Amino acid sequence: MKGIVAAALKHLQRPDLLEHRAFLTGTWMARGKTLGVIDPATHEHIIDVADCSLEDADAAVDAAKTAFLEWRDRLPAERGQILRAWGKLMRDNAQDLAVIMTAEQGKPQAESRGEIFYAANFLEWFAAEGERAYGETIPSHLPGSRLSVHMQPLGVTVAITPWNFPSAMITRKAGAALAAGCTMIVKPAPETPLSALALAKLAQEAGMPPGVLQVLTGEAEPLARRLLEHTAVRAFSFTGSTEVGRILLTQSAMTIKKASLELGGHAPFILFDDADLSKAVKGCIGAKFATSGQDCLAANRIYVQRGLYSRFVDQFAKATTELTVGHGLEAGIDIGPMTRPSVAEKCRQQIAQALSSGARLVCGGQDSPLGGNFVTPTVLADVTDDMLIAREETFGPIAAILPFDDEQEVLARANATEMGLAAYVYTNDLGRAMRLTDRLEYGMVAVNTPKFTGAPIPFGGWKQSGLGREGSRHGLSEYLEAKYVCFGNLAA
């Protein structure tokens, strides 16, 4: 695997998309202090990117304030035209963007290409939705008065994005903010700045005015803290762990910012006896192992009713052993490396703790022969609710299967967590499906499918899985303020 990233990057059709400079105030800026970007599969150095200073963060806020005054006054259709052009450039350069993403993040290249098209969808969808930021007229309670509500952009906004979806989490936030008339500063994860910088280059080509979109690269904690200290930053959006979300929310409280948080998941996958077993196995493979398991939507607790339990365990384990592990730039790969060494180590700890507490190893479990950040896809059966893997999000290719007896029991067990992002239900009983979707304490519930995300849907969770929504008209409203206007003395 050594050298595979370097070879792939040499064959980019657009070598200029491999950018190492930060994109601030409409210009590309190198810095003497840098951060190295590492291939998570081989630990080889890829490139050094600018490690921006606190003064750079201040300059970015100032530039965003100035740019906002012009950007907010553009017609929504004009803003939409630039977003559509940006999305088209992403599609036109999807192969290069996918190679860059896999190089720094590790996911299989097919998944990276899929993410690029998924990410472009947000730009195109919000380009149209920005023209539908409707207000309202209120029947007046005051004689001779006319009452109305206007939706207006918040101002300067910040996006703090994760390493598992380094392109889609930018466009899902920036598409909404920019369509609403806000400006946005993107702070990408230190592990995956290259995707963010490549998108910024395409945004500039699409005609994005200086200061409307900026990318501030560098260490996450000091830059995020500095951005949230600015009173001019009126809103921020963060995708990442619940622990970090709490810290950012606390910091933002000092200046009363609007917060959109997409935090940890601990998704239950609930399979009833009456479901189609083959479809459930296929669906659970998709729900568990997409993005090599490094997905907040990943099925973390797989509850299977006892009538199907043994057959499901056998068939699911067989399908798991057929997954191919390797470098994401190689052909036919299903599972890439964990992006962070700490994620791989957590997977190993959860396996060890579960086995020592009585879980049954069905397949996997051993260290990957590829070493490093690679984790062998593993299936653990007879898991109990008190095991670590059933209490904490895994974020890797480890599947925990738990038996259950009846609907009320599994509903209580599925809801027994402070996480509430997504849940999956497989059943052919329509009444049961309706009851479960009503009573599961999750922001999103998928019935008989592992796929449910996209630009038109309100993505977000309940409880400690987050605040607000991304995507859909609700995602646009995160970047708008309601202004009530009363015209008095209109009577003749």
Secondary structure, 3 states (H helix, E strand, C coil): CCCHHHHHHHCCCCHHHCCCCEEECCEEECCCCEEEEECCCCCCEEEEEECCCHHHHHHHHHHHHHHHHHHCCCCHHHHHHHHHHHHHHHHHCHHHHHHHHHHHHCCCHHHHHHHHHHHHHHHHHHHHHHHHCCCEEECCCCCCCEEEEEEEECCEEEEECCCCCCCHHHHHHHHHHHHHCCEEEEECCCCCHHHHHHHHHHHHHCCCCCCCEEECCCCHHHHHHHHHHCCCEEEEEEECCHHHHHHHHHHHHCCCCEEEEECCCCEEEEECCCCCHHHHHHHHHHHHHHHHHCCCCCEEEEEEEHHHHHHHHHHHHHHHHCCCECCCCCCCCCECCCCCHHHHHHHHHHHHHHHHCCCEEEECCCECCCCCCCECCEEEECCCCCCHHHHCCCCCCEEEEEEECCHHHHHHHHHCCCEECEEEEECCCHHHHHHHHHHCCCCEEEECCCCCCCCCCCECCEECCEECCECHHHHHHCCEEEEEEEECCCCC
